[in-house]
């Protein structure tokens, strides 16, 4: 009898421990009794049976974790046969700089082949998928058109559809899921490696929702068969602190939240913190010396940014490390005022917007924004209110389309 009571007591403790772990994985959401956010990957009870006995291909990087461990290491320990891992920009372990070519390799820890999907081989080939029974996609996104994980998602879906492979998506929250804002790309001439979808700059969808959008809006020649393990206890307005950096230059929660607004500065004369350990939280340029007191010096940092804008030169500008992110959440908008302010402060306005590197006929700024209208409006001195008003028709149309594919409130 005592042994039976002891077993019941231990089972109760285990249940309490699981619940506490779920709670500790959540953000401060107001009241302690609210259930915590649980990612798709962490809900192993919902998908392990789908993987057992199959040869698995896994699209993953350092953000792909179960608990605090790499999903690859965890699944291998659970007896799952992973035959290949496909890595996006920055590589599987997330230690490659932005835009750096990532080569195929063998993972030193597990011996599993790593296939790079960034560079020339953006899409898994028929040969690479031949010995795979099921593909699994688990990558943390941050909700911007110019964050290339959604490009990788499309290419993987396309390859799966062409080769009759099902794709299991382990969904994760979008930390910028509260905001749908910015110009919508509508012209194919602005397509590039940093933008291939007809969305606004921030789309407000999770990876799972974006996969449904790609299927439903005809981005693929044939639809991909997808199965989504939803995030538990989540809605788009919930704050979500990422448990691990999604890429080398998004190394703080502040950077993740400011990224939609500050990444606009790539393609301008302004350094956005690359070449420092504070990327996407500071802005500056040498030419602003007489305008701002705050200063810093970008340098080459292997694995983060080897050739930052204004390398080894002192930059002057804005320090946004303590900017109140709640202001963005309340406005539900990208901050456009910093771009307008620094353009107006910049003495050599003719060289504020830099020419494109891949296509000299289109500004690098325009490729990132997805249109040339914002650049022209800023140069012409159009007010922020009128700029935003010009976005509205296409933005509202996208919001209506987006509603069809949402998995969460």
C-alpha positions, 0 to 999 in steps of 0.5 A, spaced: 500 500 500 505 504 501 509 503 495 502 504 491 502 511 495 509 513 493 508 511 486 502 516 486 506 521 489 512 521 484 507 521 478 503 527 481 510 531 482 512 529 475 505 532 472 507 538 477 514 539 474 511 538 466 506 544 468 512 548 471 516 547 465 511 550 461 510 556 465 517 557 465 518 557 458 512 563 457 513 570 458 510 575 463 503 575 460 500 578 466 497 573 470 501 567 473 495 562 471 495 563 464 498 557 460 505 558 457 507 558 450 509 551 447 512 551 441 511 546 436 517 542 437 516 542 444 510 538 443 513 531 441 507 527 443 504 530 437 509 528 432 514 523 434 509 517 432 510 521 425 517 520 425 518 513 427 521 508 422 522 513 417 528 517 414 527 524 416 530 530 412 530 536 417 531 543 415 534 547 421 539 551 424 541 553 431 534 556 433 531 549 432 531 546 439 527 542 443 527 545 450 534 547 451 537 542 446 538 542 438 532 538 435 537 534 431 541 532 438 534 531 441 531 527 435 537 522 434 537 521 442 530 519 441 531 514 436 529 518 430 533 517 423 535 523 421 539 522 414 540 529 412 540 536 415 538 542 410 541 549 413 539 556 411 542 563 411 548 563 417 548 555 416 546 549 421 549 552 427 548 559 426 555 561 425 556 564 418 555 572 417 550 575 413 550 573 406 556 569 407 556 562 402 555 556 407 558 550 404 556 543 405 559 539 411 558 533 415 556 535 422 562 534 427 557 532 433 552 527 429 556 525 423 549 527 419 551 530 412 549 538 412 546 541 406 547 548 405 540 552 402 544 558 402 548 560 395 547 557 389 543 551 392 537 554 395 532 548 393 533 541 395 534 537 389 531 531 387 537 527 388 538 530 395 531 528 397 531 521 394 533 517 400 528 521 405 521 519 407 519 525 410 521 533 411 521 537 417 521 544 417 523 547 424 526 554 424 525 561 428 523 567 423 522 574 425 516 576 421 520 580 415 520 580 408 527 581 408 529 575 413 530 570 408 528 564 412 521 565 408 525 564 402 528 557 404 521 555 406 518 556 399 524 553 396 523 547 400 516 546 399 517 547 392 522 541 392 517 537 396 511 538 392 515 536 386 518 530 389 512 528 392 514 529 399 510 531 405 513 537 409 512 537 417 512 544 420 514 545 427 511 552 428 514 557 432 511 564 435 513 570 430 516 575 435 513 581 431 507 578 429 503 584 432 505 588 426 503 588 419 506 594 416 510 597 410 510 598 403 507 591 399 512 589 394 507 588 387 513 589 382 517 583 380 523 588 378 524 589 385 525 581 387 531 579 390 535 574 394 532 579 400 525 579 397 521 574 393 514 575 396 508 580 395 507 582 402 509 588 406 515 589 409 512 585 416 507 580 414 505 578 421 505 571 420 508 565 423 512 560 419 506 555 419 501 560 417 506 563 411 506 556 409 499 556 408 499 563 404 504 560 399 500 554 398 494 558 397 496 564 393 499 560 388 507 561 389 508 554 387 506 550 381 503 545 385 501 545 392 505 542 397 502 537 402 504 540 409 502 538 416 503 543 421 504 542 429 501 549 432 504 553 437 500 552 444 497 558 448 499 563 443 496 569 439 499 574 435 499 580 440 503 576 445 510 578 447 515 572 445 522 572 448 526 568 443 530 563 447 536 563 442 538 568 437 535 567 431 541 569 427 548 572 429 546 579 428 540 579 432 543 577 438 538 581 443 531 581 444 531 589 443 535 587 436 529 582 434 524 587 435 527 593 432 529 589 426 523 591 422 525 598 423 532 598 422 533 593 417 531 599 412 537 602 413 541 597 409 542 600 402 543 607 405 549 611 408 547 609 415 551 603 419 545 599 423 550 597 428 553 591 424 560 591 426 559 592 433 556 587 438 550 591 438 547 590 431 540 593 430 540 597 436 544 603 434 544 607 428 550 612 425 555 614 420 561 619 420 558 624 416 553 625 422 559 628 427 556 635 428 549 632 429 549 627 434 553 626 440 552 618 441 558 615 437 561 608 436 566 604 431 564 598 427 570 593 426 570 587 422 567 581 427 568 574 424 561 570 424 557 576 425 559 582 420 566 582 416 565 588 412 560 593 415 558 599 412 564 605 415 568 599 417 574 602 422 570 609 422 567 613 428 560 613 427 555 618 430 547 617 431 542 614 435 542 609 441 536 605 441 538 600 446 533 603 451 528 605 446 521 602 449 519 597 445 512 598 447 511 604 443 512 600 437 507 595 440 502 600 441 502 603 434 502 597 431 507 600 426 514 600 423 518 606 426 519 610 420 521 617 423 528 614 424 529 614 417 526 620 415 530 624 421 537 621 419 535 623 411 534 630 413 540 630 418 545 627 413 549 633 409 550 629 403 543 627 401 545 625 394 549 619 397 544 617 402 541 612 398 546 607 396 546 604 389 545 596 388 550 591 388 547 586 384 543 590 380 546 597 379 539 600 376 535 599 382 537 602 389 539 597 394 534 600 399 529 599 394 530 592 393 530 591 401 523 595 401 520 592 395 519 599 391 522 605 389 516 609 392 519 610 399 525 613 397 522 618 392 517 620 397 523 621 403 527 625 398 521 629 396 519 631 403 513 627 403 510 627 410 510 620 414 502 621 415 502 621 407 507 616 406 503 611 410 496 613 407 500 611 400 501 604 403 494 603 405 490 600 399 495 595 398 496 594 405 489 593 407 488 588 401 494 584 404 491 584 410 484 581 407 488 575 404 492 574 410 486 573 414 485 566 410 491 563 413 491 565 420 492 559 425 492 563 431 487 569 433 
